[in-house]
Amino acid sequence: MTTTAASSHHLSPAFPGRAPWGTASKLRAWQQGAMERYVQEQPRDFLAVATPGAGKTTFALTLASWLLHHHVVQQVTVVAPTEHLKKQWAEAAARIGIKLDPEYSAGPLGKDYQGVAVTYAGVGVRPMLHRNRVEQRKTLVILDEIHHAGDSKSWGEACLEAFEPATRRLALTGTPFRSDTNPIPFVTYEEGNDGIRRSAADYTYGYGSALSDGVVRPVIFLSYSGNMRWRTKAGDEIAARLGEPMTKDAISQAWRTALDPRGEWMPSVLRAADQRLTEVRKGIPDAGALVIASDQDSARAYAKLIREITGDRATLVLSDDAGASNRIDEFSSSNDRWMVAVRMVSEGVDVPRLAVGVYATTISTPLFFAQAVGRFVRSRRRGETASVFLPTVPDLLTFANEMEVERDHALDKPKKEGEEDPYAESEKEMEEANKEQDEDTGEQEQFAFEALESEAVFDRVLYDGAEFGMQAHPGSEEEQDYLGIPGLLEPDQVQLLLQKRQARQIAHSRKKPDEEADLLELPAERRPVVSHKEMMELRKQLNTMVGAYVHQSGKPHGVIHTELRRVCGGPPSAEATAGQLRQRIAKVQEWATRMR
């Protein structure tokens, strides 16, 4: 190993001796760089952060082979998040001559095996069993997607108890950040200038570097908005458009309405995604598509919709189904078009032919989003692209635009704005204020949330931090322009083609008479999706204005809010859209001016 870690990090995978396409016998440049860093420093603990699809398994098993060969360790323990993944690890290890037992439960290990593959949950149940094993023989512990060790206090404590005596520990993750502040075992945290402790990786290979190396596919995000109508728990019927300024609760309810399989939004988006898959398969003949659903009932309903739309059966993967792991393997090795899953395929599961995705879940954490998108980015040859369909929801568009942002796990609550949610405290205050100031909502639990109606509208394409396209109806020529983007393109070609598609759409729009413009005829960059932060500021401004008017008029808060709803219309301010809030702010200003 003569090349330095720093220089090898920048080498293309096509560099002589560095992972020709379609082979795993030679290391990619980043894997070689990480190996050199490890061999040079010989640390007890090593955290490797590599973007999903970059080849963390190959790196880890190569390192395990090196440590076994040099008698640094005598056995290997792999800890994975799921049953399917521990089997996948055992199969990958077997291919390079390391035999791991994925069925190990207790007692002495068979003589044929050099280690075991277990789950975090399994370690949580019997930590002393695994501690005894690592105390008896020098052990390398590979902690796959180690952020899961922070999922619960018991898992983290079990990992500490079980693997504290291990000779070497290798932690792997594609997403080293969490939405909570539970410390992750065996991860080093360093305090920054802002006083916040963040995870410190020993080697990092981000999506941006992997994309420029051709190791992962560029991702084209296709976002769909549309009109939604639902009934709240308070019994109010609300109508809103995905992507328009709304409160956090209203966004959540509109999002749930869009994903309801009984509406028109999901069938329209699945139809568009299937057309996109057909286009992609012209360049990638075995390309597959995956719908990530919120729950099992929705997953079954989406599978039924796919059958109705395409005439083909979708592979259905439910996490509590005993045959789920086999179904994933069968789909991976088949030529079938569609798979529908709840959460099982969102992380770590290797189905390299997946190239089209539909994000049909209401989970909105950056960790889950990154892992979900990671299912589609694994590249097998240069030029492959991935396409992911999304609802126009502010958080998701932010995540899509920040694909190349590298994050660390913050152990302390940020003190400054811009990290986590600086408005959390303000939001609690606003919720209390709305309870007091809006009319009595004591009846709200008598009703259940109900999605009533949804329709889909093509909204925009997001790629490499930029946004393209004007709104278009499903099935229109404008939508087809974007669905027809070739499935084999270099990253710079994607950008150029999207710019051309948007220019053509704008030119076509200008030729139409104004009365025919039934959708918003503006390019995506001039139609910003309002964030929750901006909504909070509007609600805060309204409450400030109402508070000032209370002193001026002598009327109680609740009376003023009720009068504003009567005059301006709409739901309580906690559920009002940005337009409705602005209208109420203007009305209060008008009343205050009259009284002067």
FENKATA-V914710 format. One line per field, one symbol per residue. ss: DSSP state (H for helix, E for strand, - for the rest). phi: phi as a letter, one per 20 degrees, with the letter a starting at -180 (. if undefined). psi: psi as a letter, one per 20 degrees, with the letter a starting at -180 (. if undefined). A space follows every 50 residues. Layout:
ss->???
phi->???
psi->???
//
This chain:
ss->----HHHHH-------------------HHHHHHHHHHHHH---EEEEEE -----HHHHHHHHHHHHHH-----EEEEEE--HHHHHHHHHHHHH----E E-------------EEEEEHHHHHH-HHHHHHHHHH--EEEEE--HHHHH --HHHHHHHHHHH----EEEEEE---------------EEE-----EEE- --EEE-HHHHHHH--E-EEEEEEEEEEEEEE-----EEEEEE-----HHH HHHHHHHHH-----HHHHHHHHHHHHHHHH-------EEEEEE--HHHHH HHHHHHHHHH----EEE------HHHHHHHHHH----EEEE--------- ---EEEEEEE-----HHHHHHHH----E-----EEEEEEEE--HHHHHHH H--------E-------------HHHHHHHHHHHHHH------HHH---E EEEE--EEEEEEE--EEE---EE---HHHHHHH----E--HHHHHHHHHH HHHHHHHHHHH--HHH-------HHH-----HHHHHHHHHHHHHHHHHHH HHH---HHHHHHHHHHHH---------HHHHHHHHHHHHHHHHHH-
phi->.dffffffgefffeggndlggnccfcefgfffffffffffelffdbdddc ggneoffffffffgfffffelfcdbccddcfcfffffffffffffdnded eedfcanfegffddrcccdgfffffcffgffgffffcfcedddflfgffe fbgfffffffffdgeffccddcaebedceddffegmdeddeefeneecfd eebcceffffffemfcefddeddcdpeccbdefenfedcbdgnegbffff gfffffffeffeeeffgffffffffffgffffdcgdgdccdeefbfffgf fffffffffdndfefdddfeegeffffffffgeedfecccbedfefbmfe cgefccccedcefceffffffffgfdefedbfnfddccecffcggfffff fdgefedceeedfgedfodlcfdgfffffffffffeeffgdfefefddgb fdabbdcfdaddblndccndfbfgnfffffgefefgedbfgffggfffff ffgfffffffeefgfeeedfecfgfdcfefefgffffffffffffffffg ffenefggfffffffffenneggfdfffffffffffffffffffef
psi->nhpqhghhhiqqiippjnmqpjqjiqqrghggghgggghghlqgppopop qpihlhgggghggggghghjkhrirpppprhrgghhhggggghhhjjooq oijphraqqqhiqjaqprrhhghhgmhhghghghhhqpppponpmihhij hqhhgghgggghjhiqgqpopqqinjqqiakpqpqjpppppahjjppqqo qhppnrhgghghijhrqqpopoppbrpqprprhiiqppprppiqprrggh gghhghggipiiaigghgghgghhggggghihhnhjprqpporhrhgggg hhhgggghghiqpqppophjphjgghhgggghiajqgqqpreihjiphpo nhipipqonlqjpkqhgggghghiiiiophqqipqqpppqqnpggghggh ikhjppqropiqpqiqqiqcnijgghhgghggghhhhrrpkiihiiqqpp pgqqqqppgrpppliqqqqrqqqpirhgghghhjpqioqqghhggghhgg ggggggghhhiqqhiiniromqqhijmqpprhghgghghggghgggghhg hhhjqqghggghhghggirraqhhjqrhghghghghgghgghhhi.
//
